[in-house]
Amino acid sequence: MNRRDFLMGSAAATGVLTSLAGAQTSGGRFIKSICRVNFPKQMPLEECFRQAKNAGFDAIEVPMQGELEATATPDQVKALGDKAKAAGVAIAALWVSPLGSNPLNSPDPEVRARGVDGIRKAIEFAGYLNCNGLLLVPGHVGYGAKFFQGYEVTWQRITEEVKKAIPYAEKGKVVMAVENVGNKFLVSPLEGRAFVDQFHSPWVQFFFDAGNILTHGFPQDWILTLGSRIKRLHIKNRRATPGRGGQPSGPGGLLEGDVDWKAVMAALVQVGYKGFVSPEYGYNPDDPDQLKKLSADLDKILAMA
């Protein structure tokens, strides 16, 4: 891709994101979003949409599971998109769940091919849902003490396979955003930046999680380093001291932990981030007010910007 094509693609990607953001926030910088995992597993998506809106959220992230399995028909996916629109919520991101069992760094080329096909299917679904962002966890060096594949070969294989998906993303006008998680891959902001930049494509960007890096970094530092590459944002709070398996302790509530939210919000403003901000917490059946608490705490954090 030459510089002219890249700039045109960047403008297209930014335009899609900005137009949606503007529609949801009426001129505001941030869009309050929530994740499907904050609701009971068996709850229909239509009810999740309704409850999210009632709690003050304007968007929701959904995984390719349940009603959105890869085997769903176009009409079924379109119907869910219509239900979200009727509830007044946007689909902030579609999680490419098939990558969980088909990592792009697998030593088996057939597994990697299925992973790329999962991304292709997600891009197709995103079009039906009026969604322009995917969450990708493309592979893993390992989890906890369990080693899977070497770091260098992981980088090489994921790079090669993501390149195969770029034409689909470009055609569908859908951004593929790679998230920092506990997979022991992209463990510094410099690596995250270099990984994105090597593609020279506006359709490969970063999905930043402010709570996931507390054991090995600071979210405000990552934000300033990644800059405009951040296209989606997860927030959670944890303790910086590693817990079991070397992962951050928690998660606790949004205002319970070691994240410096004032510094995080200042960094987001400095890099010009505009768009979805999604708390990512699992459903707690013992706290019937969990969703309202998350919404209220998110309001307090956003007010720091």
N, C-alpha and C positions, 0 to 999 in steps of 0.2 A: 504494500500500500504506500503510495507516494504522499508527500506532505499535504497536497491539496485534498486528496481523498480522505486523509485522516482528519483534517480540519472540518471537512464537510460532514463526516461521520460523527465527529465530536459534537458539532452543532446540532445534528439530528438527535443524538442521544440526549443531550442537554435539553433540547427543546421539548422532547417527549416528557422528560422528568419534570421540567419547569411548568409545563401546561397543566399536568396532573396536580402538581403541588399547589399551584395557584387556585385550581378549582376547589381543593379541599380546605385551604386555609384562608381564603379570601384576603390574600396579600400577606399572610403571616409567613415566618421563616420555616417553622417546623410543622409537621403533620403528626398528630398523635395516633399511634398505631399500637396494635397488640398482636400477640402470637397465638395461633390455634392451640398450642400446648397449654395455654392458660385456662382451657375449658375442659370439662369432662371428656374422656376419650370417645365415649359413645354418643355424645351430643351431636345432633345433625348440624351441618355447617350453617344452614339457614338460621337456626336458633343462636349459634355463635355470633353471626352477623348482628342479629337483633340485640343481643346482650352487650356486645361490644359498643354499639351505637348508644345504647341507653346509659352505659358507663362513661360516655364522653370521648370515645375513640372514633376517629374518622376513617380508619383503615385497619386491615388485618393481614397477617402473613399466614399462608396455608401450605402444608406439605402435600406432596403427591402420595397421599395415603387415603384409605377409606373411600369416600365419595369421589376422590380425585386420583384413584389408582390409574396407572398407565393404561389399563384396559378400558377406561371410561370412554364413552362415545363422544364425538363432538357435540351432539345435542345435549348430552348430560352435563358436559362442562359449561356449555353456553348457558344452560338453565341456572347453574350455580352462579355464573356471572350476573345474570339478570336478578337473582335473588339478593346478591350483594348490593347491586345498584339500587334495588327497591328499598333495602334497609338503610341506604345512605352511607355505605362504607366502600372504600376502594380496596382492591387486592394489592397490598403493598409489595409483596414478594411471594414467589412460588418456590418452595424448597424442593430441590431435585433429589428426592429421597431414593430413587433407584441407584444413586451412586454409593449408597451405604453398603450394598451387596455387590456392587460392580465398580470398585475403585479404579481410577484411571492409572494407578501405578501398579496394578496387578501384573505378575509375571506372565499371565495367560492373555494373549492377544484377543481371544474371544470375549473374555470378561471386560477388557478395556473397550472393545467395540460395543458391548451392551451398555457400558457407561455412557459412551458418546451418543448412542441411540436414546438413552434416557434423557440426556440434555436436549436432543432434537425434539423429543415428545413434549418436554417441559416448555420449550419455546412455542410449540404448536398450541398447547393448553393456555399459555400466557396470552396469546392472541385472542382466544375466546373469552378470557377473563378481563380483558382490557388492563393487563398487567405488563409492565415493561422492565421488571427486574427479577432475576433468579438468584437464589442462594445456592452456592456450590461449595461442598466440602469434597474436593475431587479425589482425595486419597489420603493415606496416612503413613508416616514412618513407623508409628506404633502408638499404642495407648497404654498408659501406666507403665508397667514393667514388661509388657509384651511387645517384642520387636516384630515388625512386618517386612519392610523393605528399606534398603539404605537411602540416606538423604539424597545423595547425588542422583541415583537412578530414579528416585521418586520425582525429583525436579524434572529430569529429562523426559520421563514417560508422560507425566501430567502435561508438560509443555507441548509435547507432540500431539497428544489427544485433544487438548483444548483448541489447538490450531484447527483441527478438523471440524470443530463446532462453530467456529467464528462465522463461516458463510451463512449458516442457519440463523445465527443471532443477528447478523447484519440484515438479512432478508426480512426477519420478523421484527426488527427494531426493538430487540430485547437485550438488556445488559446482563451479562453473566458476571456476578459478583462473588468473589472467593472470600470465604469467611475465615478468620483466625479462631481456631478451636483447639481442644486439647489433643490434637493429632501429631504433635511434635514436628510440624512442618510450618515454614514461614514463622520462625520464632523471634524475629526482630523486625522493626519497622523498615529497616533498610532492605531486608530480603523481601518484605511484602511489596515495597515500592519497585524493586528490581524485577520481581516476578511479573507484575502488571505491565511494566514499561517494555519488557522484551517483546510483547505481542504487537506493539505499535497499533493498537486497535481500540477505538472508543467503546467496543462491545465487551471488553474484558476489563473489569474494574475490581474494587474491593468492597466487601461487606464487613464493616468494622464492629466488633463486639468489645465494648469498653470494660467489661468485667472479666473477660477470658484471659487477659494478659497480666493480671496483677502479680503473679508469681515471678514474672521475668521482664516486666516493663511497666511503663506508666501510660495510661490512655491518652493524656494530653500530649505526650511526646509522640506517640504513634500518629495521632491526628495531624499534628504539625508536619510530620514527615510524609505521611500519605497524601495530605492535602486534598486536592480536587478528585483524586482517585476514589475517595469514599463516596459510594452511591446509595448505600443503605446503612442503617445504624441500629444495633442492638444495645440495650443498656440493662445492666444488672449490677448489683453491688455485692462485694465479697470482702473477706479479709485477705490481706496480702501474704500472710504467713501460710505456707503450703500445708494442706491437710493430707488426708490419706491419698496415696497415689501421686503425690506431688502437685495436686490440683489446688486452686484457691479454696479456702474454707468457705462454706456457705452453700448456696447463696442465701443471703438474708434479704430484708426488704430493701427497696431502692435507696432509702436514707440510712441504712444500717450496714456499715462497712467502711472500707478505706479509700474508695474512689473519691477524689477531690472534684466534686461536680462543678464547682465554680470555675476551676481551671479547665475542666473538660468543655464546658459551655463556651468559655472565652476562646479556646482553641478552635471549636467548631465555627464560631463567628469569624475568627481570623482567616480560616481557610475558605470561608464562603459556603459552608454546607447549608443546603436548603432541602428539606424533604422529610421523609419518614423517620420517626424515632420510636422504636418498639421495645418495651420491656419484655424480657424473655424469662418467664418463670413457669414452673410446672404447676398444674392445678392442685390446689390444697383443699380437699373436701372438708377439712376442719375449720376453714375460714370462709364463711359465706360472703364476707365483704371484701374478699381479696381483690376482686377486679376494681371495685370503687377505690380501695386504698392505693392500688397501683396508679389509677388515673389521677388521684389527688396528689400523690407523691411526684408523679411525672410533671404535673402543673407547677409544682414548686421548683423542680429542677430546670424546666424550660424558662421559668421566670428569672433565672440567674443569668441568662444570655444578655 
